[in-house]
Structures are given as structure tokens and as C-alpha cells.
């Protein structure tokens, strides 16, 4: 019986694009090496497939194609695995249409931003050849998938090397940025380092402010779902470890205030934040497709329950802190009323409050909603 691999349509298109464009690039690369008599260690520039900042006006389609071009078999396999496993998961969680819009955004926007970055850098250095650089690869896709997983399953624990390494999904974006930045400094892989930052910023901004997500709480009135994710657990500072969240939150808050002042961003209302926190609770209640489809049924059920407990605890703590802050700013007669409002807002998760709060002993900071 033939093995049938079920790959959703948008993920299938991404995989085909990756394999096809990478193959065409390497064919053109080796032909150019044979023609010029160069060495394989020096990668020739293929401007009609990869992004070259100084030539992008002549080949504008490379703003998209460059993301799906890999230069060697190792990076092809790495990005192929990212698209296969991550793409299947996200497409089933979001729908093919939303996933396609997400891929298009994080494939094009980082490349659009990096072009003026290198052009300006070449002008500052006074060296026009600095803008003749080949940019390609799926680093921005990898960064964006980690941000998406952080939004959907932040408390899911990934076990590596037969249990030697255990890490929650919410820590992966910061680790990915750190490793790519370190590699850029030590080994000169500055293109990958810059794309990892631009990919993370683009994906977080899109998921935070623009992407429509299914309404799991029944609060949407237009039937289109909820726009963005205003939950306090998806603030920009939450992408990083707790110890460095306060300074990052301060800087991101100032940028957010500036963007709101310039009317580039629309500020979240209190209702948006409350709805976002309820969405976090609802995602934990409803469950999502398993990250690892080959897990046994019992183990998968236990993992989902544990993840739901942690997610509910984080959202409940965020709501509790907001209620306490509101109560502190009111007159004493109103204080009891505000305290009584807590159970009604979180009644669906009341049975798990004590468990969740016990699990949150290590958490001491909740950043601002920007």
C-alpha cells in the first residue's frame, strides 16, 4: 500500500517553491562557475532569483522568490522541515487562506525592509559594492513560525535528545534571535542575523495588530473573527526571558506611544485587552492540533491538559493584576465591587485557578499591552 502524505495546499505550494527555486538557483550557480572558471566556494550572484539590493528595481519579483532560495542541501532540508511540520500545524490551526496571507507577509516585508538597510549602509561606508550582496534563505520564515507558536502554544514543552533538553515554546524566539545574532558577530553571517530580527518583528506585528483569528469566546459581532491579539501575554516583551522584559517593555512602550501619536497604530481598548485575554483562555480550553502528530493518544491528552492549565493560569494572572490595579485607583466604597468582578470575568476557568496560581510562582512581571 502506497504511503500517502497529507500536506495542506498552502504548505504544499511553499515546499514546491522551495525545492524548485533552490534547484534552479544551484543549476544557474554551477553553470556560471563553469563559464567563468571560478571555484565552488565562491557563491556567484544570481540576481534574477536572489535579492540584490542595488538590482532590485530590475528584478522586483526577487522580493518574494529570494525567501525560497537556499544555497546548499543542508539549508534546503532545514527550511523544508520547517515548512513541512510548522506549515502543516499553522495551516490547520488557522485555515489555508490565513496561512497563505501570513507566509506572503513574512516572505516579502523583511526583504522590502532589508533593501534600504543595505543601500543606506553602503552610502554611509562610501562603498557602493556593499549593496551588491546576495540575500536569500528562509530565516525570516523560521523566526515567524516560532513567534506564531509562541502565540498559540506558549506553554507547550518540547523535549529534545531523549529528554536531556526540555524547553517551553515561548522561549524559542529569544533563543533563535540570540544564536543568529551571535553567529552574525562571530562568523559574519550578518544577512541571516538581520533577517531573523526583521522576520520576528514582521510576524509579531502582523499577528498582534492585523491577523484575523477565530473568535473562540463569541464576542465578535461581524462574523469575521477578532482582529489582532491584544492579550497581555503576547506583548512584545513577552517574547524574551522574564529577567530582561522590563527594559524591553519600556522601549517598546515608547515606540508604541509614538506610533499611536502618529496615527500609524490604533491603540487597544480595555475591551480589546480583556477579549484578548479571554481568547488565551479559550485556546487553552479548546485545544489545538498537536505539535507532534506521532505522540500516543494518552500522552497527547495529558500534554494538552497540562498546557491548558498553564495557559489559563497565565491569562488569569494577567486579569487578576489588572483588577488589582483598577481597585487600587478607586475609592474604598467601590473597591469591594471591583473585587467581586473577578469571578464573573473568569468563571469558565475557576476550577483551575488554584492550580494555575501555584504554577506561576516563578513569574513576577507582566509587561504592558504594547
Secondary structure, 3 states (H helix, E strand, C coil): CCCCCCCCHHHHHHHHHHHHHHHHHHHHHHHHHHHHCCCCCCCCCCCCCCEEHHHCCCCCCHHHHHHHCCCCHHHHHHHHHHHHHHHHHHHHHHCHHHHHHHHHHHHHHHHHHHHHHHHHHHHHHCCHHHHCCEECCCHHHHHHHHHHHHHHCCCCEEEECCCCEEEEHHHHHHHHHHHHHHHHHHHCCHHHHHHHHHHHHHHHHHHHHHCEECCCCCCCCCCCCEECCCCHHHCHHHHCCHHHHHHHHHHHHHHHHHHHHCCCCCCCCHHHHHHHHHHHHHHHHHCCCCCCCCCCHHHHHHHHHHHHHHHHHHHHHHHHHHHHHHHHCCCHHHHHHHHHHHHHHCHHHHHHHHHHHHHCCCCCCCCCCC
